[in-house]
Structure formats: C-alpha cells, structure tokens
Amino acid sequence: MREALVGLVRSLGYEARSFASAEDFLACDDLERFACTITDIQMPGMNGFELKQRLDERHSTLPVVMITARTEPGLEQKALSSGATYFLH
C-alpha cells in the first residue's frame, strides 16, 4: 500500500518518499523539507496518532493526512481532533 501511494503521488507530478515506519520517518534528518506527510492510522510500532503527537512535540507545522481502512465510529473525529489536516477513509 505504501509503495502504491508513493506511485500515485509521483504520477500527479509530486516528489514522494516512503518510510518503513513512523520511527524511520522521525529519524529522518530533513523533515522540514517535506510539504506534508500521509500516514496510516494503524501501523506496526508507532501508530498515526502517536506520530502526529511526536511531530507536535517537535513544534512541527507539517500538515498530516491520516488514512485508514478501519471502520469504527468516531475515528475520523479522533483523527481531526488530533490535529490531522485531512482524513481519508
């Protein structure tokens, strides 16, 4: 799914880079060069909500788009309340 999303973003003319985990993304030395991040809510290790919290702790203004295939009620509201810029189900 991650590689398919990168391919889609690139097909639209944007540069895109993928990371195997939220932890790998946060370890990147040049986070400020990204225009936004697209993250799944459910991932091995750190989830999308935790990633957003860590970015907030770093005072990052990077827009975060959260995606998920999960269907439980209130998930979109939780994502937007956490500060996600957009939510895709």
BELVEN-V674789 format. One record per helix or strand of 2 or more residues. SS is the DSSP state (h for helix, s for strand). FROM is the first residue (numbers start at 1). TO is the last residue. If there is no record, write none. Layout:
ss: {SS/SS}
from: {FROM/FROM}
to: {TO/TO}
//
This chain:
ss: {h/h/h/s/h/s/h/s}
from: {2/22/31/36/48/63/75/86}
to: {11/26/33/40/57/67/81/88}
//
